[in-house]
Amino acid sequence: MCASNKGAFFSAEALFAVLAASSLLFAASLHSQSKPASLTSIYEYQILNDFLEIREKAGLTGSYVAQSGFCLRLNEGTMAEFLPETCSSSTPASAVSTTRITYSESGNLSVLTASLWKP
Amino acid sequence: MNSSSPFRHRKGQAIAFDASFAAVLALTVVLLGVSAVSTVAENAAQHQDELSKQAKAIALADYLIKEGAAFTEGSSYGTIAHTHEIDEGRLRAASIPRGSCAEFISQGRGFCSGAACVMRPAVIHGSNEAGYLHVCIE
């Protein structure tokens, strides 16, 4: 019931309506800021695996990786390599990563961890 | 209105102040709600369209790099496709959907353009020259 008390300018119901309207606007604003679904991660994961394939077939250079607009980090044993070298900062949390077992010419097995991100 | 009405008005007033205020607020909420729903629906449709084009470009590039334009050779197990090794002849002959294009770029920019484009690292079979398979969807 929208009855205002004597001496009160607005009734409790009217104030509740203001509160409800504000909540609705706040929810709409939050919804519009939410990140929409995208295929970016899938695409980046494909690119990361492509780079590892190219590494096996033709080798990777900094300028080649830079052409894609991505940064690549390769960790094998104690060795860490950044391609291109200008990406040698910390790897962001949003980077996609994968791990492969590699077989060297000397017959040793090692673990290769690769990460890819947009600088 | 009689004295039992929830909306009290002063003498000579047709509508109570708080009732009219609540009505204006209710109308505003309805209008804002309708506007917000229509905007969200419009954005969702646009985003869905972009996502669909992006998915088509990703799928087409994946098909070309793994089979459609990959170098193939016969073996005792049947035909083997060497993924990421682009056979330029097969790339030219590949049947791709109308409105889309695909090219291999080793240096610089390509000529292929569209609403959604993807670039996948690949090598040219034979020369082992590293480049990118550039695929666009209209």
gemmi code that builds the backbone of each chain (N, CA, C; Angstrom):
import gemmi

chains = {
    "A": [
        ("MET", (0.836, -1.190, 0.000), (0.000, 0.000, 0.000), (0.877, 1.249, 0.000)),
        ("CYS", (0.512, 2.193, -0.833), (1.354, 3.366, -0.983), (0.954, 4.507, -0.055)),
        ("ALA", (0.557, 4.196, 1.144), (0.127, 5.271, 2.053), (1.336, 5.892, 2.717)),
        ("SER", (1.434, 7.226, 2.625), (2.551, 7.892, 3.300), (2.132, 8.254, 4.703)),
        ("ASN", (3.087, 8.159, 5.596), (2.797, 8.523, 6.979), (2.677, 10.029, 7.092)),
        ("LYS", (1.970, 10.435, 8.053), (1.775, 11.869, 8.242), (3.128, 12.527, 8.508)),
        ("GLY", (3.434, 13.532, 7.748), (4.701, 14.248, 7.925), (5.799, 13.731, 7.030)),
        ("ALA", (5.639, 12.495, 6.480), (6.658, 11.929, 5.586), (6.385, 12.388, 4.159)),
        ("PHE", (7.425, 12.804, 3.448), (7.223, 13.326, 2.085), (6.938, 12.191, 1.105)),
        ("PHE", (7.708, 11.097, 1.216), (7.499, 9.931, 0.356), (7.067, 8.741, 1.202)),
        ("SER", (6.231, 7.923, 0.604), (5.846, 6.701, 1.309), (6.963, 5.666, 1.176)),
        ("ALA", (6.927, 4.686, 2.031), (7.931, 3.615, 1.983), (7.852, 2.884, 0.641)),
        ("GLU", (6.641, 2.730, 0.089), (6.460, 2.032, -1.183), (7.145, 2.785, -2.325)),
        ("ALA", (6.991, 4.123, -2.305), (7.608, 4.931, -3.360), (9.130, 4.821, -3.284)),
        ("LEU", (9.647, 4.840, -2.062), (11.100, 4.711, -1.882), (11.566, 3.323, -2.330)),
        ("PHE", (10.721, 2.329, -2.048), (11.052, 0.962, -2.472), (11.082, 0.873, -3.999)),
        ("ALA", (10.150, 1.596, -4.638), (10.116, 1.613, -6.108), (11.393, 2.239, -6.663)),
        ("VAL", (11.867, 3.317, -6.009), (13.122, 3.964, -6.433), (14.278, 2.971, -6.297)),
        ("LEU", (14.285, 2.262, -5.178), (15.340, 1.277, -4.922), (15.306, 0.169, -5.978)),
        ("ALA", (14.094, -0.305, -6.309), (13.945, -1.368, -7.301), (14.418, -0.891, -8.676)),
        ("ALA", (14.038, 0.346, -9.033), (14.453, 0.896, -10.326), (15.969, 1.030, -10.393)),
        ("SER", (16.576, 1.498, -9.279), (18.040, 1.656, -9.242), (18.721, 0.293, -9.386)),
        ("SER", (18.156, -0.719, -8.711), (18.740, -2.068, -8.785), (18.680, -2.603, -10.209)),
        ("LEU", (17.547, -2.328, -10.880), (17.378, -2.780, -12.260), (18.416, -2.131, -13.174)),
        ("LEU", (18.612, -0.832, -12.994), (19.600, -0.110, -13.807), (21.006, -0.624, -13.531)),
        ("PHE", (21.286, -0.885, -12.236), (22.603, -1.390, -11.843), (22.848, -2.770, -12.474)),
        ("ALA", (21.821, -3.630, -12.443), (21.943, -4.977, -13.024), (22.158, -4.889, -14.540)),
        ("ALA", (21.414, -3.984, -15.186), (21.558, -3.814, -16.638), (22.963, -3.336, -16.977)),
        ("SER", (23.482, -2.416, -16.139), (24.832, -1.889, -16.366), (25.880, -2.996, -16.202)),
        ("LEU", (25.703, -3.823, -15.162), (26.641, -4.943, -14.920), (26.601, -5.932, -16.088)),
        ("HIS", (25.385, -6.204, -16.573), (25.227, -7.157, -17.671), (25.915, -6.662, -18.938)),
        ("SER", (25.785, -5.370, -19.211), (26.383, -4.821, -20.429), (27.903, -4.826, -20.365)),
        ("GLN", (28.457, -4.847, -19.114), (29.915, -4.867, -18.976), (30.492, -6.273, -19.020)),
        ("SER", (29.630, -7.295, -18.904), (30.132, -8.673, -18.867), (30.734, -9.048, -20.227)),
        ("LYS", (31.813, -9.822, -20.183), (32.548, -10.165, -21.396), (31.759, -11.180, -22.222)),
        ("PRO", (31.474, -10.901, -23.488), (30.739, -11.875, -24.290), (31.606, -13.074, -24.645)),
        ("ALA", (30.952, -14.209, -24.931), (31.672, -15.421, -25.291), (32.393, -15.204, -26.619)),
        ("SER", (33.566, -15.780, -26.756), (34.288, -15.645, -28.022), (35.108, -16.901, -28.276)),
        ("LEU", (35.622, -16.977, -29.509), (36.410, -18.143, -29.901), (37.903, -17.854, -29.787)),
        ("THR", (38.239, -16.758, -29.142), (39.634, -16.313, -29.073), (40.553, -17.386, -28.495)),
        ("SER", (40.132, -18.008, -27.391), (41.006, -19.000, -26.739), (41.246, -20.196, -27.650)),
        ("ILE", (40.191, -20.643, -28.340), (40.332, -21.794, -29.240), (41.310, -21.444, -30.362)),
        ("TYR", (41.137, -20.257, -30.922), (41.996, -19.797, -32.017), (43.450, -19.683, -31.544)),
        ("GLU", (43.649, -19.098, -30.369), (45.012, -18.936, -29.844), (45.658, -20.300, -29.563)),
        ("TYR", (44.844, -21.233, -29.099), (45.375, -22.563, -28.826), (45.812, -23.244, -30.132)),
        ("GLN", (45.033, -23.034, -31.195), (45.405, -23.584, -32.510), (46.721, -22.970, -32.978)),
        ("ILE", (46.832, -21.638, -32.841), (48.052, -20.934, -33.279), (49.271, -21.463, -32.512)),
        ("LEU", (49.078, -21.674, -31.199), (50.181, -22.174, -30.366), (50.661, -23.538, -30.875)),
        ("ASN", (49.715, -24.426, -31.149), (50.085, -25.752, -31.664), (50.685, -25.661, -33.061)),
        ("ASP", (50.189, -24.699, -33.873), (50.770, -24.497, -35.210), (52.241, -24.102, -35.085)),
        ("PHE", (52.531, -23.177, -34.160), (53.921, -22.729, -33.993), (54.836, -23.896, -33.610)),
        ("LEU", (54.312, -24.797, -32.778), (55.134, -25.949, -32.375), (55.375, -26.892, -33.560)),
        ("GLU", (54.371, -27.001, -34.438), (54.545, -27.809, -35.652), (55.599, -27.169, -36.560)),
        ("ILE", (55.500, -25.858, -36.738), (56.440, -25.136, -37.607), (57.850, -25.216, -37.022)),
        ("ARG", (57.936, -25.212, -35.702), (59.233, -25.326, -35.034), (59.904, -26.644, -35.413)),
        ("GLU", (59.098, -27.693, -35.492), (59.624, -29.013, -35.880), (60.036, -29.032, -37.344)),
        ("LYS", (59.230, -28.391, -38.216), (59.432, -28.513, -39.655), (60.448, -27.524, -40.232)),
        ("ALA", (60.388, -26.266, -39.765), (61.252, -25.245, -40.379), (61.994, -24.379, -39.373)),
        ("GLY", (61.673, -24.522, -38.092), (62.304, -23.668, -37.078), (61.565, -22.354, -36.931)),
        ("LEU", (61.680, -21.741, -35.767), (60.985, -20.470, -35.499), (61.985, -19.340, -35.306)),
        ("THR", (61.627, -18.169, -35.813), (62.454, -16.983, -35.576), (61.575, -15.913, -34.930)),
        ("GLY", (62.225, -14.959, -34.299), (61.485, -13.874, -33.635), (60.646, -13.075, -34.616)),
        ("SER", (61.221, -12.781, -35.793), (60.496, -11.959, -36.770), (59.275, -12.703, -37.319)),
        ("TYR", (59.402, -14.016, -37.443), (58.276, -14.818, -37.953), (57.114, -14.804, -36.956)),
        ("VAL", (57.422, -15.017, -35.688), (56.369, -15.011, -34.660), (55.789, -13.601, -34.529)),
        ("ALA", (56.646, -12.581, -34.617), (56.182, -11.192, -34.485), (55.159, -10.835, -35.561)),
        ("GLN", (55.299, -11.435, -36.742), (54.382, -11.187, -37.863), (52.932, -11.565, -37.502)),
        ("SER", (52.786, -12.512, -36.587), (51.441, -12.958, -36.199), (50.819, -12.026, -35.168)),
        ("GLY", (51.647, -11.194, -34.526), (51.135, -10.296, -33.491), (51.046, -10.958, -32.127)),
        ("PHE", (51.618, -12.151, -31.991), (51.594, -12.870, -30.715), (52.983, -12.907, -30.093)),
        ("CYS", (52.999, -13.238, -28.814), (54.248, -13.492, -28.109), (54.275, -14.971, -27.753)),
        ("LEU", (55.446, -15.570, -27.887), (55.575, -17.005, -27.617), (56.697, -17.236, -26.623)),
        ("ARG", (56.410, -18.084, -25.637), (57.451, -18.438, -24.670), (57.638, -19.952, -24.712)),
        ("LEU", (58.892, -20.368, -24.860), (59.193, -21.798, -24.912), (60.107, -22.165, -23.745)),
        ("ASN", (59.690, -23.146, -22.986), (60.500, -23.621, -21.866), (60.833, -25.092, -22.079)),
        ("GLU", (62.129, -25.385, -22.174), (62.549, -26.775, -22.347), (63.718, -27.018, -21.406)),
        ("GLY", (63.490, -27.855, -20.405), (64.518, -28.066, -19.390), (64.776, -26.763, -18.647)),
        ("THR", (66.018, -26.333, -18.648), (66.352, -25.080, -17.961), (66.324, -23.891, -18.925)),
        ("MET", (66.121, -24.181, -20.210), (66.154, -23.129, -21.230), (64.783, -22.437, -21.358)),
        ("ALA", (64.783, -21.105, -21.371), (63.546, -20.347, -21.613), (63.812, -19.390, -22.771)),
        ("GLU", (62.922, -19.435, -23.765), (63.111, -18.599, -24.950), (61.852, -17.785, -25.211)),
        ("PHE", (62.024, -16.494, -25.498), (60.901, -15.630, -25.831), (60.991, -15.249, -27.305)),
        ("LEU", (59.893, -15.390, -28.013), (59.853, -15.006, -29.435), (58.672, -14.070, -29.672)),
        ("PRO", (58.855, -12.871, -30.208), (60.153, -12.228, -30.395), (60.770, -11.827, -29.045)),
        ("GLU", (62.021, -11.414, -29.059), (62.734, -11.128, -27.812), (62.119, -9.964, -27.042)),
        ("THR", (61.376, -9.094, -27.747), (60.748, -7.941, -27.079), (59.641, -8.377, -26.120)),
        ("CYS", (59.268, -9.642, -26.175), (58.202, -10.149, -25.304), (58.744, -10.686, -23.972)),
        ("SER", (60.010, -10.467, -23.711), (60.628, -11.100, -22.546), (60.208, -10.477, -21.215)),
        ("SER", (58.920, -10.250, -21.038), (58.406, -9.812, -19.739), (57.681, -10.998, -19.123)),
        ("SER", (57.005, -10.787, -18.024), (56.323, -11.912, -17.392), (55.135, -12.362, -18.254)),
        ("THR", (54.868, -13.648, -18.226), (53.763, -14.206, -19.016), (52.437, -13.854, -18.336)),
        ("PRO", (51.488, -13.254, -19.070), (50.220, -12.892, -18.425), (49.373, -14.113, -18.089)),
        ("ALA", (48.452, -13.940, -17.154), (47.599, -15.058, -16.735), (46.670, -15.512, -17.856)),
        ("SER", (46.394, -14.614, -18.798), (45.471, -14.946, -19.893), (46.132, -15.775, -20.998)),
        ("ALA", (47.442, -16.029, -20.875), (48.160, -16.772, -21.915), (47.658, -18.216, -21.991)),
        ("VAL", (47.614, -18.762, -23.236), (47.258, -20.178, -23.384), (48.554, -20.988, -23.401)),
        ("SER", (48.513, -22.159, -22.805), (49.732, -22.965, -22.683), (49.487, -24.412, -23.080)),
        ("THR", (50.555, -25.057, -23.480), (50.484, -26.484, -23.778), (51.833, -27.124, -23.462)),
        ("THR", (51.828, -28.420, -23.287), (53.067, -29.139, -22.964), (53.222, -30.311, -23.927)),
        ("ARG", (54.445, -30.497, -24.393), (54.723, -31.620, -25.296), (55.976, -32.360, -24.843)),
        ("ILE", (56.004, -33.621, -25.148), (57.228, -34.393, -24.905), (58.028, -34.330, -26.206)),
        ("THR", (59.246, -33.890, -26.133), (60.071, -33.793, -27.343), (61.212, -34.815, -27.280)),
        ("TYR", (61.642, -35.189, -28.459), (62.686, -36.209, -28.573), (63.867, -35.569, -29.298)),
        ("SER", (64.984, -35.457, -28.624), (66.147, -34.811, -29.239), (66.947, -35.811, -30.066)),
        ("GLU", (67.829, -35.262, -30.917), (68.644, -36.128, -31.781), (69.565, -37.026, -30.974)),
        ("SER", (69.935, -36.546, -29.778), (70.832, -37.354, -28.933), (70.075, -38.498, -28.251)),
        ("GLY", (68.762, -38.556, -28.492), (67.984, -39.664, -27.946), (67.367, -39.372, -26.593)),
        ("ASN", (67.464, -38.129, -26.141), (66.886, -37.795, -24.837), (65.459, -37.260, -24.986)),
        ("LEU", (64.646, -37.603, -24.022), (63.287, -37.064, -23.986), (63.268, -35.853, -23.065)),
        ("SER", (62.540, -34.824, -23.471), (62.407, -33.664, -22.574), (61.002, -33.086, -22.686)),
        ("VAL", (60.647, -32.276, -21.713), (59.307, -31.675, -21.681), (59.396, -30.240, -22.184)),
        ("LEU", (58.584, -29.948, -23.184), (58.546, -28.590, -23.736), (57.232, -27.938, -23.317)),
        ("THR", (57.330, -26.805, -22.661), (56.125, -26.055, -22.289), (56.105, -24.765, -23.091)),
        ("ALA", (54.999, -24.521, -23.767), (54.894, -23.317, -24.608), (53.684, -22.492, -24.186)),
        ("SER", (53.844, -21.187, -24.195), (52.740, -20.275, -23.856), (52.632, -19.213, -24.940)),
        ("LEU", (51.413, -18.815, -25.225), (51.159, -17.817, -26.267), (50.210, -16.753, -25.729)),
        ("TRP", (50.487, -15.510, -26.043), (49.591, -14.427, -25.613), (49.717, -13.232, -26.535)),
        ("LYS", (48.709, -12.376, -26.462), (48.727, -11.113, -27.219), (49.412, -10.067, -26.355)),
        ("PRO", (50.458, -9.421, -26.865), (51.140, -8.421, -26.025), (50.257, -7.183, -25.791)),
    ],
    "B": [
        ("MET", (-11.627, 9.371, -4.505), (-11.064, 8.389, -3.575), (-11.679, 8.564, -2.186)),
        ("ASN", (-11.938, 7.449, -1.566), (-12.413, 7.556, -0.182), (-11.248, 7.411, 0.789)),
        ("SER", (-11.581, 7.542, 2.053), (-10.518, 7.548, 3.057), (-9.856, 6.186, 3.201)),
        ("SER", (-10.513, 5.102, 2.658), (-9.904, 3.774, 2.773), (-8.894, 3.497, 1.663)),
        ("SER", (-8.791, 4.419, 0.681), (-7.838, 4.209, -0.418), (-6.414, 4.214, 0.094)),
        ("PRO", (-5.590, 3.333, -0.469), (-4.176, 3.329, -0.038), (-3.447, 4.601, -0.456)),
        ("PHE", (-3.905, 5.252, -1.511), (-3.255, 6.493, -1.955), (-4.031, 7.691, -1.402)),
        ("ARG", (-3.446, 8.369, -0.470), (-4.158, 9.489, 0.160), (-3.907, 10.779, -0.600)),
        ("HIS", (-4.920, 11.511, -0.851), (-4.757, 12.804, -1.497), (-5.270, 13.910, -0.591)),
        ("ARG", (-4.754, 15.097, -0.851), (-5.209, 16.242, -0.065), (-6.533, 16.742, -0.627)),
        ("LYS", (-7.151, 17.541, 0.074), (-8.441, 18.079, -0.339), (-8.258, 18.890, -1.631)),
        ("GLY", (-9.033, 18.594, -2.650), (-8.948, 19.329, -3.920), (-7.970, 18.710, -4.886)),
        ("GLN", (-7.243, 17.675, -4.450), (-6.252, 17.007, -5.308), (-6.889, 15.767, -5.924)),
        ("ALA", (-6.805, 15.647, -7.274), (-7.444, 14.503, -7.943), (-6.659, 13.221, -7.701)),
        ("ILE", (-5.319, 13.303, -7.783), (-4.474, 12.106, -7.605), (-3.472, 12.378, -6.494)),
        ("ALA", (-3.270, 11.391, -5.666), (-2.295, 11.545, -4.572), (-0.888, 11.699, -5.151)),
        ("PHE", (-0.079, 12.482, -4.488), (1.271, 12.776, -4.975), (2.118, 11.507, -5.078)),
        ("ASP", (2.096, 10.706, -4.015), (2.942, 9.504, -4.037), (2.455, 8.470, -5.039)),
        ("ALA", (1.126, 8.446, -5.287), (0.601, 7.503, -6.291), (1.067, 7.893, -7.681)),
        ("SER", (1.007, 9.197, -7.989), (1.449, 9.650, -9.316), (2.958, 9.448, -9.466)),
        ("PHE", (3.691, 9.669, -8.387), (5.140, 9.470, -8.417), (5.474, 7.997, -8.687)),
        ("ALA", (4.729, 7.119, -8.004), (4.944, 5.680, -8.202), (4.591, 5.275, -9.627)),
        ("ALA", (3.540, 5.886, -10.182), (3.122, 5.570, -11.560), (4.199, 5.988, -12.551)),
        ("VAL", (4.775, 7.189, -12.333), (5.851, 7.674, -13.220), (7.047, 6.725, -13.140)),
        ("LEU", (7.377, 6.322, -11.913), (8.507, 5.395, -11.736), (8.240, 4.064, -12.418)),
        ("ALA", (7.008, 3.576, -12.259), (6.657, 2.291, -12.879), (6.771, 2.393, -14.391)),
        ("LEU", (6.293, 3.489, -14.951), (6.389, 3.689, -16.407), (7.846, 3.759, -16.851)),
        ("THR", (8.663, 4.491, -16.061), (10.091, 4.621, -16.384), (10.758, 3.247, -16.375)),
        ("VAL", (10.443, 2.456, -15.341), (11.036, 1.123, -15.226), (10.640, 0.272, -16.438)),
        ("VAL", (9.367, 0.338, -16.815), (8.893, -0.445, -17.971), (9.609, 0.002, -19.239)),
        ("LEU", (9.680, 1.325, -19.446), (10.342, 1.854, -20.653), (11.818, 1.474, -20.699)),
        ("LEU", (12.485, 1.653, -19.538), (13.915, 1.302, -19.477), (14.110, -0.193, -19.709)),
        ("GLY", (13.237, -0.995, -19.126), (13.311, -2.443, -19.286), (13.168, -2.851, -20.734)),
        ("VAL", (12.148, -2.296, -21.403), (11.916, -2.623, -22.819), (13.112, -2.199, -23.656)),
        ("SER", (13.615, -0.984, -23.365), (14.766, -0.458, -24.109), (16.001, -1.343, -23.889)),
        ("ALA", (16.229, -1.729, -22.607), (17.404, -2.556, -22.288), (17.307, -3.919, -22.972)),
        ("VAL", (16.115, -4.526, -22.924), (15.936, -5.850, -23.538), (16.170, -5.779, -25.043)),
        ("SER", (15.637, -4.706, -25.672), (15.818, -4.597, -27.128), (17.284, -4.361, -27.482)),
        ("THR", (17.994, -3.552, -26.678), (19.426, -3.312, -26.935), (20.232, -4.600, -26.766)),
        ("VAL", (19.941, -5.326, -25.673), (20.667, -6.574, -25.410), (20.423, -7.579, -26.543)),
        ("ALA", (19.149, -7.671, -27.009), (18.812, -8.607, -28.088), (19.537, -8.225, -29.378)),
        ("GLU", (19.587, -6.923, -29.657), (20.258, -6.439, -30.879), (21.757, -6.745, -30.821)),
        ("ASN", (22.365, -6.459, -29.655), (23.804, -6.729, -29.480), (24.103, -8.213, -29.582)),
        ("ALA", (23.208, -9.024, -28.984), (23.418, -10.479, -29.008), (23.357, -11.004, -30.441)),
        ("ALA", (22.418, -10.482, -31.232), (22.293, -10.930, -32.625), (23.540, -10.549, -33.421)),
        ("GLN", (24.024, -9.333, -33.197), (25.227, -8.850, -33.896), (26.446, -9.679, -33.495)),
        ("HIS", (26.541, -9.930, -32.177), (27.676, -10.702, -31.671), (27.630, -12.136, -32.216)),
        ("GLN", (26.421, -12.692, -32.278), (26.246, -14.055, -32.786), (26.686, -14.143, -34.249)),
        ("ASP", (26.348, -13.105, -35.005), (26.710, -13.061, -36.420), (28.238, -13.017, -36.585)),
        ("GLU", (28.886, -12.154, -35.775), (30.355, -12.049, -35.825), (31.001, -13.373, -35.431)),
        ("LEU", (30.436, -13.976, -34.375), (30.969, -15.237, -33.859), (30.839, -16.348, -34.901)),
        ("SER", (29.720, -16.326, -35.607), (29.473, -17.335, -36.634), (30.490, -17.207, -37.770)),
        ("LYS", (30.763, -15.958, -38.188), (31.747, -15.730, -39.254), (33.147, -16.140, -38.800)),
        ("GLN", (33.459, -15.795, -37.544), (34.772, -16.144, -36.982), (34.929, -17.676, -36.935)),
        ("ALA", (33.862, -18.348, -36.521), (33.901, -19.821, -36.432), (34.090, -20.435, -37.816)),
        ("LYS", (33.421, -19.861, -38.831), (33.556, -20.389, -40.192), (34.985, -20.218, -40.689)),
        ("ALA", (35.573, -19.045, -40.430), (36.951, -18.776, -40.861), (37.926, -19.733, -40.174)),
        ("ILE", (37.731, -19.955, -38.873), (38.605, -20.859, -38.115), (38.470, -22.289, -38.650)),
        ("ALA", (37.226, -22.707, -38.904), (36.987, -24.071, -39.386), (37.568, -24.274, -40.780)),
        ("LEU", (37.391, -23.273, -41.662), (37.912, -23.391, -43.029), (39.443, -23.451, -43.021)),
        ("ALA", (40.075, -22.585, -42.217), (41.543, -22.579, -42.129), (42.046, -23.910, -41.586)),
        ("ASP", (41.328, -24.451, -40.602), (41.722, -25.724, -39.998), (41.625, -26.857, -41.025)),
        ("TYR", (40.553, -26.822, -41.820), (40.370, -27.850, -42.852), (41.492, -27.753, -43.892)),
        ("LEU", (41.798, -26.529, -44.338), (42.819, -26.349, -45.378), (44.192, -26.784, -44.886)),
        ("ILE", (44.508, -26.409, -43.654), (45.853, -26.675, -43.130), (46.060, -28.172, -42.837)),
        ("LYS", (44.964, -28.874, -42.542), (45.101, -30.290, -42.179), (44.804, -31.240, -43.326)),
        ("GLU", (43.970, -30.781, -44.284), (43.607, -31.696, -45.358), (43.454, -31.028, -46.723)),
        ("GLY", (42.618, -30.003, -46.806), (42.251, -29.404, -48.088), (43.425, -28.913, -48.918)),
        ("ALA", (44.434, -28.289, -48.266), (45.582, -27.758, -49.005), (46.889, -28.371, -48.525)),
        ("ALA", (46.783, -29.405, -47.691), (47.999, -30.037, -47.145), (48.637, -30.940, -48.192)),
        ("PHE", (49.933, -31.050, -48.134), (50.649, -31.940, -49.054), (50.273, -33.385, -48.704)),
        ("THR", (49.954, -34.155, -49.721), (49.575, -35.558, -49.469), (50.490, -36.492, -50.262)),
        ("GLU", (50.653, -37.669, -49.738), (51.415, -38.693, -50.471), (50.871, -40.072, -50.108)),
        ("GLY", (51.060, -40.973, -51.005), (50.568, -42.317, -50.776), (51.507, -43.113, -49.891)),
        ("SER", (50.956, -44.039, -49.160), (51.780, -44.912, -48.323), (51.076, -46.261, -48.231)),
        ("SER", (51.709, -47.190, -47.565), (51.083, -48.511, -47.421), (49.805, -48.442, -46.579)),
        ("TYR", (49.663, -47.339, -45.849), (48.449, -47.162, -45.028), (47.364, -46.389, -45.783)),
        ("GLY", (47.689, -45.981, -46.997), (46.744, -45.131, -47.748), (47.339, -43.748, -47.925)),
        ("THR", (46.510, -42.775, -48.288), (47.012, -41.410, -48.502), (47.247, -40.709, -47.157)),
        ("ILE", (48.441, -40.138, -47.038), (48.789, -39.423, -45.802), (48.846, -37.933, -46.090)),
        ("ALA", (48.178, -37.137, -45.269), (48.241, -35.672, -45.407), (49.258, -35.146, -44.400)),
        ("HIS", (50.205, -34.354, -44.890), (51.201, -33.741, -43.997), (50.640, -32.400, -43.530)),
        ("THR", (50.138, -32.361, -42.317), (49.508, -31.130, -41.823), (50.533, -30.001, -41.735)),
        ("HIS", (50.087, -28.809, -41.938), (50.889, -27.578, -41.875), (51.870, -27.439, -43.037)),
        ("GLU", (51.888, -28.424, -43.955), (52.735, -28.317, -45.153), (51.815, -28.017, -46.324)),
        ("ILE", (51.815, -26.775, -46.759), (50.870, -26.357, -47.796), (51.394, -26.706, -49.186)),
        ("ASP", (50.561, -27.405, -49.931), (50.838, -27.695, -51.326), (50.140, -26.585, -52.128)),
        ("GLU", (50.929, -25.712, -52.752), (50.345, -24.536, -53.428), (49.328, -24.916, -54.512)),
        ("GLY", (49.601, -26.016, -55.207), (48.674, -26.476, -56.233), (47.333, -26.874, -55.633)),
        ("ARG", (47.392, -27.591, -54.516), (46.151, -28.017, -53.844), (45.419, -26.812, -53.241)),
        ("LEU", (46.184, -25.828, -52.788), (45.552, -24.620, -52.209), (44.772, -23.866, -53.288)),
        ("ARG", (45.380, -23.765, -54.473), (44.700, -23.068, -55.584), (43.444, -23.833, -56.028)),
        ("ALA", (43.556, -25.166, -55.982), (42.445, -25.993, -56.468), (41.399, -26.295, -55.396)),
        ("ALA", (41.695, -25.919, -54.156), (40.778, -26.263, -53.052), (39.415, -25.607, -53.248)),
        ("SER", (38.375, -26.396, -53.007), (37.023, -25.824, -53.147), (36.643, -25.170, -51.821)),
        ("ILE", (36.555, -23.867, -51.875), (36.198, -23.125, -50.659), (34.869, -22.406, -50.897)),
        ("PRO", (34.100, -22.138, -49.832), (32.777, -21.534, -50.007), (32.838, -20.195, -50.733)),
        ("ARG", (31.776, -19.891, -51.476), (31.697, -18.621, -52.207), (31.751, -17.452, -51.208)),
        ("GLY", (32.506, -16.434, -51.577), (32.634, -15.259, -50.702), (33.815, -15.360, -49.755)),
        ("SER", (34.466, -16.528, -49.718), (35.637, -16.666, -48.850), (36.889, -16.805, -49.711)),
        ("CYS", (38.029, -16.538, -49.126), (39.279, -16.653, -49.878), (40.383, -17.178, -48.976)),
        ("ALA", (41.391, -17.772, -49.588), (42.521, -18.318, -48.835), (43.792, -18.115, -49.640)),
        ("GLU", (44.859, -17.727, -48.968), (46.147, -17.524, -49.650), (47.278, -17.801, -48.665)),
        ("PHE", (48.436, -18.079, -49.213), (49.611, -18.289, -48.369), (50.465, -17.032, -48.419)),
        ("ILE", (50.782, -16.490, -47.248), (51.597, -15.269, -47.190), (52.928, -15.606, -46.532)),
        ("SER", (54.011, -15.335, -47.239), (55.316, -15.570, -46.613), (55.897, -14.270, -46.072)),
        ("GLN", (55.601, -13.182, -46.762), (56.104, -11.872, -46.294), (55.067, -10.808, -46.645)),
        ("GLY", (54.986, -9.794, -45.803), (54.089, -8.670, -46.084), (52.629, -9.012, -45.884)),
        ("ARG", (51.760, -8.255, -46.554), (50.320, -8.425, -46.384), (49.709, -9.128, -47.588)),
        ("GLY", (48.619, -9.815, -47.352), (47.948, -10.513, -48.436), (46.870, -9.663, -49.074)),
        ("PHE", (46.244, -10.216, -50.098), (45.174, -9.505, -50.811), (43.790, -9.931, -50.332)),
        ("CYS", (43.764, -11.042, -49.634), (42.500, -11.601, -49.176), (41.887, -10.710, -48.089)),
        ("SER", (40.593, -10.401, -48.198), (39.955, -9.583, -47.156), (38.520, -10.064, -46.954)),
        ("GLY", (37.953, -9.735, -45.813), (36.593, -10.161, -45.504), (36.179, -9.707, -44.122)),
        ("ALA", (34.975, -10.136, -43.711), (34.443, -9.718, -42.417), (35.172, -10.399, -41.260)),
        ("ALA", (35.615, -11.635, -41.475), (36.362, -12.357, -40.436), (37.555, -13.041, -41.084)),
        ("CYS", (38.743, -12.753, -40.581), (39.972, -13.342, -41.147), (40.784, -14.035, -40.055)),
        ("VAL", (41.444, -15.112, -40.426), (42.369, -15.777, -39.502), (43.674, -16.075, -40.237)),
        ("MET", (44.756, -16.149, -39.485), (46.072, -16.464, -40.048), (46.644, -17.641, -39.278)),
        ("ARG", (46.958, -18.713, -39.986), (47.514, -19.895, -39.316), (48.940, -20.126, -39.806)),
        ("PRO", (49.886, -20.306, -38.877), (51.261, -20.596, -39.277), (51.341, -21.899, -40.073)),
        ("ALA", (52.098, -21.857, -41.161), (52.245, -23.037, -42.024), (53.549, -22.918, -42.798)),
        ("VAL", (53.935, -24.001, -43.473), (55.123, -23.947, -44.342), (54.717, -24.409, -45.742)),
        ("ILE", (55.495, -23.953, -46.724), (55.262, -24.391, -48.100), (56.000, -25.713, -48.313)),
        ("HIS", (55.315, -26.680, -48.853), (55.953, -27.971, -49.100), (57.054, -27.815, -50.151)),
        ("GLY", (58.153, -28.452, -49.921), (59.256, -28.406, -50.868), (60.320, -27.436, -50.399)),
        ("SER", (59.972, -26.153, -50.374), (60.963, -25.138, -49.958), (61.050, -25.034, -48.444)),
        ("ASN", (60.030, -25.524, -47.731), (59.946, -25.404, -46.272), (59.984, -23.946, -45.809)),
        ("GLU", (59.498, -23.065, -46.677), (59.455, -21.645, -46.333), (58.284, -21.413, -45.363)),
        ("ALA", (58.606, -20.785, -44.219), (57.558, -20.545, -43.213), (56.749, -19.305, -43.577)),
        ("GLY", (55.456, -19.388, -43.390), (54.574, -18.257, -43.674), (53.251, -18.444, -42.951)),
        ("TYR", (52.218, -17.814, -43.468), (50.904, -17.919, -42.829), (49.828, -18.227, -43.866)),
        ("LEU", (48.930, -19.121, -43.494), (47.761, -19.372, -44.342), (46.706, -18.357, -43.899)),
        ("HIS", (46.338, -17.478, -44.813), (45.420, -16.376, -44.515), (44.054, -16.727, -45.099)),
        ("VAL", (43.039, -16.805, -44.233), (41.695, -17.184, -44.678), (40.695, -16.127, -44.245)),
        ("CYS", (39.851, -15.697, -45.171), (38.823, -14.688, -44.848), (37.441, -15.156, -45.279)),
        ("ILE", (36.433, -14.758, -44.507), (35.026, -15.079, -44.810), (34.277, -13.754, -44.970)),
        ("GLU", (33.464, -13.662, -46.003), (32.682, -12.420, -46.227), (31.570, -12.306, -45.198)),
    ],
}
model = gemmi.Model(1)
for chain_id, residues in chains.items():
    chain = gemmi.Chain(chain_id)
    for i, (resn, *xyz) in enumerate(residues, 1):
        res = gemmi.Residue()
        res.name, res.seqid = resn, gemmi.SeqId(i, " ")
        for name, pos in zip(("N", "CA", "C"), xyz):
            atom = gemmi.Atom()
            atom.name, atom.element = name, gemmi.Element(name[0])
            atom.pos, atom.b_iso = gemmi.Position(*pos), 0.0
            res.add_atom(atom)
        chain.add_residue(res)
    model.add_chain(chain)
structure = gemmi.Structure()
structure.add_model(model)
structure.setup_entities()
